[in-house]
Amino acid sequence: MKPEKMRVKIFADGADKDGMLEMYKLPYIRGFTTNPTLMRKAGIKDYRAFAKEMVRLIPDRPLSFEVFSDDFREMERQAMEIAGWGQNVYVKIPITTTKGEPAYELAGKLSHAGVQLNITAIMTLEQVRGVLVKLSPKVSSYISIFAGRIADTGRDPLPMMAAAVELLKIVPSAELIWASPRELLNVFHAEAVGCHIITVTNDVLKKLKLVDYDLVQYSLDTVKMFFEDARSAGFSL
């Protein structure tokens, strides 16, 4: 199945300006997410200037920018500022502080104040339930479960994601994100369980051209790659 025919919305995950604009040209990329780690890797020094520039360049698709305080009061202040950068902006709030304090109350306060949220770094259904009951049913929000990181622990994330899809039905304004995918197949996993959104890095997105690619030809391509690399390296026995 080609991405443009899928129900799941594909969001590009990254903080490289050129990469984001490259993805913006693709009609099946329905939104964008960032985080402080990605911004640091991209060498961004001025958080506010970068975010405002991207809102200007990508005005018609959702953009998520994260608060970076560990104090609820300061998180709220940052969230209100970030929300003011554009109507398509979603404010990313971590599900807990670094001390493990749940951010449920803050998420509820911001949601009822009209702030579009992306509640991030969720890894349990208890966290999903805890934040869902606080959200405004009138304000759009994203519930971001890090399915890829769950899989990194040896657990199958599919049952949890399927259960979360059902839980979100109590708040129709909330959408479920399959976050931190590890491979292109995860896009199809997200589609199969009815997940609303999946965030995908540019490296994985570039593999979309391989969807439905002939496996015999792919085998041949791989053999040719090994042969050419060995020759280029000048290997001999």
RODO-2510 file (C-alpha; in nm, 4 decimals, decimal comma):
residues 237
     n   res          X          Y          Z
     1     m     0,0000     0,0000     0,0000
     2     k     0,1366     0,3398    -0,0956
     3     p     0,1586     0,6047     0,1814
     4     e    -0,0877     0,8402     0,0137
     5     k    -0,3564     0,5708     0,0389
     6     m    -0,3066     0,4997     0,4090
     7     r    -0,5381     0,6141     0,6856
     8     v    -0,2505     0,6720     0,9275
     9     k    -0,1059     1,0209     0,8929
    10     i     0,2700     1,0331     0,8436
    11     f     0,4527     1,3111     1,0310
    12     a     0,8198     1,3858     0,9600
    13     d     1,0320     1,3790     1,2759
    14     g     1,3416     1,5959     1,2710
    15     a     1,4920     1,9391     1,3227
    16     d     1,7041     1,9892     1,0133
    17     k     1,5609     2,2827     0,8191
    18     d     1,6532     2,1527     0,4743
    19     g     1,5269     1,8059     0,5574
    20     m     1,1975     1,9408     0,6870
    21     l     1,1460     2,1507     0,3755
    22     e     1,2303     1,8506     0,1578
    23     m     0,9577     1,6519     0,3345
    24     y     0,7187     1,9475     0,3100
    25     k     0,7176     1,9020    -0,0669
    26     l     0,5597     1,5583    -0,0235
    27     p     0,1792     1,5755     0,0016
    28     y     0,1582     1,2617     0,2158
    29     i     0,3674     1,4218     0,4914
    30     r     0,0851     1,5594     0,7029
    31     g     0,2784     1,7228     0,9866
    32     f     0,6119     1,7688     1,1639
    33     t     0,7526     1,6961     1,5083
    34     t     1,0735     1,8062     1,6756
    35     n     1,2337     1,7735     2,0178
    36     p     1,5309     1,9298     2,2004
    37     t     1,7522     1,6278     2,1292
    38     l     1,6914     1,6512     1,7542
    39     m     1,7498     2,0264     1,7647
    40     r     2,0786     1,9790     1,9478
    41     k     2,1922     1,7220     1,6914
    42     a     2,0991     1,9659     1,4138
    43     g     2,3201     2,2312     1,5742
    44     i     2,0382     2,4747     1,6505
    45     k     2,1436     2,7476     1,8931
    46     d     1,8395     2,9783     1,8978
    47     y     1,5314     2,7684     1,9771
    48     r     1,2794     3,0503     1,9350
    49     a     1,4233     3,1801     1,6068
    50     f     1,4356     2,8324     1,4522
    51     a     1,0794     2,7469     1,5558
    52     k     0,9345     3,0751     1,4324
    53     e     1,1123     3,0377     1,0993
    54     m     0,9722     2,6882     1,0509
    55     v     0,6206     2,8106     1,1343
    56     r     0,6639     3,0768     0,8674
    57     l     0,7920     2,8268     0,6111
    58     i     0,5407     2,5523     0,6988
    59     p     0,2212     2,7417     0,7867
    60     d    -0,0395     2,4834     0,6891
    61     r     0,0604     2,1595     0,8627
    62     p     0,0897     2,0767     1,2348
    63     l     0,4259     2,1533     1,3941
    64     s     0,5215     2,0292     1,7414
    65     f     0,7762     2,2120     1,9595
    66     e     0,8658     2,0945     2,3091
    67     v     0,9042     2,2777     2,6385
    68     f     1,2398     2,2136     2,8024
    69     s     1,1882     2,3109     3,1655
    70     d     1,1631     2,0566     3,4470
    71     d     0,9451     2,2843     3,6608
    72     f     0,5693     2,2821     3,6039
    73     r     0,5275     2,6574     3,6438
    74     e     0,8043     2,7300     3,3943
    75     m     0,6698     2,4587     3,1623
    76     e     0,3373     2,6400     3,1620
    77     r     0,5022     2,9727     3,0791
    78     q     0,7030     2,8181     2,7954
    79     a     0,3962     2,6354     2,6663
    80     m     0,1922     2,9550     2,6468
    81     e     0,4686     3,1302     2,4542
    82     i     0,5179     2,8392     2,2128
    83     a     0,1432     2,8148     2,1525
    84     g     0,1466     3,1778     2,0427
    85     w     0,3869     3,1124     1,7564
    86     g     0,1157     2,9901     1,5206
    87     q    -0,2268     2,8312     1,4898
    88     n    -0,0704     2,5123     1,3563
    89     v     0,1626     2,4770     1,6562
    90     y     0,1298     2,1918     1,9073
    91     v     0,3164     2,2185     2,2370
    92     k     0,5009     1,9063     2,3435
    93     i     0,4735     1,8352     2,7155
    94     p     0,6664     1,5399     2,8644
    95     i     0,4420     1,2984     3,0496
    96     t     0,6509     1,3420     3,3665
    97     t     0,9287     1,5573     3,5055
    98     t     1,2780     1,4114     3,5433
    99     k     1,1733     1,3199     3,8989
   100     g     0,8847     1,1121     3,7686
   101     e     0,6122     1,3600     3,8692
   102     p     0,3138     1,3140     3,6331
   103     a     0,2275     1,6146     3,4171
   104     y    -0,1436     1,5280     3,4054
   105     e    -0,2634     1,8406     3,5848
   106     l    -0,0486     2,0732     3,3745
   107     a    -0,1678     1,9076     3,0543
   108     g    -0,5276     1,9504     3,1635
   109     k    -0,4769     2,3144     3,2573
   110     l    -0,3150     2,3969     2,9248
   111     s    -0,5678     2,1994     2,7229
   112     h    -0,8617     2,3744     2,8857
   113     a    -0,6850     2,7047     2,8185
   114     g    -0,7015     2,6221     2,4479
   115     v    -0,3419     2,5046     2,3974
   116     q    -0,2997     2,2271     2,1415
   117     l    -0,0801     1,9659     2,3077
   118     n     0,1458     1,6804     2,2108
   119     i     0,1959     1,4814     2,5309
   120     t     0,5197     1,2952     2,4757
   121     a     0,7413     1,0128     2,6057
   122     i     0,4419     0,7983     2,7074
   123     m     0,5121     0,4280     2,7541
   124     t     0,2284     0,2830     2,9622
   125     l    -0,1492     0,2654     2,9345
   126     e    -0,1698     0,4038     3,2877
   127     q    -0,0042     0,7217     3,1601
   128     v    -0,2488     0,7340     2,8685
   129     r    -0,5467     0,7070     3,1039
   130     g    -0,3996     0,9583     3,3469
   131     v    -0,3640     1,2336     3,0894
   132     l    -0,6732     1,1587     2,8810
   133     v    -0,9166     1,2309     3,1631
   134     k    -0,7630     1,5770     3,2043
   135     l    -0,7833     1,6921     2,8427
   136     s    -1,0459     1,9229     2,7004
   137     p    -1,2753     1,7441     2,4544
   138     k    -1,2903     2,0647     2,2527
   139     v    -0,9177     2,1162     2,1916
   140     s    -0,7041     1,9055     1,9595
   141     s    -0,4267     1,7044     2,1210
   142     y    -0,1810     1,4243     2,0462
   143     i    -0,1027     1,1297     2,2735
   144     s     0,2476     1,0176     2,1792
   145     i     0,3429     0,6625     2,2779
   146     f     0,7065     0,5738     2,2162
   147     a     0,6326     0,2363     2,0613
   148     g     0,9853     0,2016     1,9251
   149     r     1,1402     0,2388     2,2681
   150     i     0,8906    -0,0084     2,4087
   151     a     1,0047    -0,2543     2,1411
   152     d     1,3661    -0,1870     2,2401
   153     t     1,2883    -0,3511     2,5769
   154     g     1,1776    -0,6739     2,4090
   155     r     0,8067    -0,5999     2,4454
   156     d     0,5660    -0,6071     2,1527
   157     p     0,4081    -0,2575     2,1351
   158     l     0,1201    -0,3643     1,9105
   159     p    -0,1198    -0,4779     2,1892
   160     m    -0,0593    -0,1558     2,3817
   161     m    -0,1118     0,0612     2,0748
   162     a    -0,4338    -0,1226     1,9886
   163     a    -0,5590    -0,0744     2,3450
   164     a    -0,4650     0,2941     2,3336
   165     v    -0,6666     0,3394     2,0137
   166     e    -0,9718     0,2189     2,2068
   167     l    -0,8965     0,4393     2,5073
   168     l    -0,8765     0,7508     2,2927
   169     k    -1,2343     0,7061     2,1809
   170     i    -1,3444     0,8754     2,5041
   171     v    -1,1750     1,1967     2,3846
   172     p    -1,2470     1,2313     2,0104
   173     s    -1,0350     1,5462     1,9892
   174     a    -0,7233     1,3441     2,0823
   175     e    -0,5178     1,1495     1,8288
   176     l    -0,2713     0,8681     1,8969
   177     i     0,0874     0,8960     1,7740
   178     w     0,3094     0,5931     1,7153
   179     a     0,6414     0,7544     1,8059
   180     s     1,0046     0,6454     1,7669
   181     p     0,9506     0,3827     1,4936
   182     r     1,2534     0,1701     1,4204
   183     e     1,1752     0,0573     1,0650
   184     l     0,9428     0,1264     0,7745
   185     l     0,7326    -0,1773     0,8671
   186     n     0,6154     0,0146     1,1728
   187     v     0,4159     0,2438     0,9423
   188     f     0,2143    -0,0597     0,8369
   189     h     0,1844    -0,1729     1,1995
   190     a     0,0396     0,1670     1,2881
   191     e    -0,2004     0,1468     0,9961
   192     a    -0,3139    -0,2031     1,0963
   193     v    -0,4036    -0,1117     1,4576
   194     g    -0,5846     0,2085     1,3590
   195     c    -0,3265     0,4498     1,4979
   196     h    -0,4000     0,8055     1,3830
   197     i    -0,0414     0,9305     1,3308
   198     i     0,3116     0,7950     1,3068
   199     t     0,6229     1,0121     1,3366
   200     v     0,9044     0,9028     1,1068
   201     t     1,2607     1,0288     1,0633
   202     n     1,3855     1,1278     0,7188
   203     d     1,6136     0,8219     0,7012
   204     v     1,3156     0,5889     0,7384
   205     l     1,0927     0,8035     0,5170
   206     k     1,3379     0,7656     0,2305
   207     k     1,2647     0,3916     0,2353
   208     l     0,9076     0,4578     0,1246
   209     k     1,0247     0,4232    -0,2335
   210     l     1,0827     0,0548    -0,1562
   211     v     0,7186    -0,0167    -0,0766
   212     d     0,6064    -0,3100    -0,2954
   213     y     0,9509    -0,3258    -0,4585
   214     d     1,0173    -0,6591    -0,6305
   215     l     1,2117    -0,8822    -0,3893
   216     v     1,4015    -1,0671    -0,6615
   217     q     1,5250    -0,7341    -0,7949
   218     y     1,6045    -0,6194    -0,4388
   219     s     1,8110    -0,9366    -0,3890
   220     l     2,0016    -0,8626    -0,7078
   221     d     2,0565    -0,5002    -0,6033
   222     t     2,2050    -0,6213    -0,2760
   223     v     2,4410    -0,8673    -0,4443
   224     k     2,5587    -0,5895    -0,6771
   225     m     2,6168    -0,3587    -0,3791
   226     f     2,8389    -0,6158    -0,2048
   227     f     3,0325    -0,6795    -0,5263
   228     e     3,0906    -0,3106    -0,6008
   229     d     3,1910    -0,2284    -0,2431
   230     a     3,4426    -0,5125    -0,2357
   231     r     3,5901    -0,3961    -0,5660
   232     s     3,5993    -0,0306    -0,4564
   233     a     3,7787    -0,1308    -0,1362
   234     g     4,0407    -0,3156    -0,3410
   235     f     4,0012    -0,6385    -0,1417
   236     s     4,2080    -0,9377    -0,2519
   237     l     4,2824    -1,2862    -0,1197
***
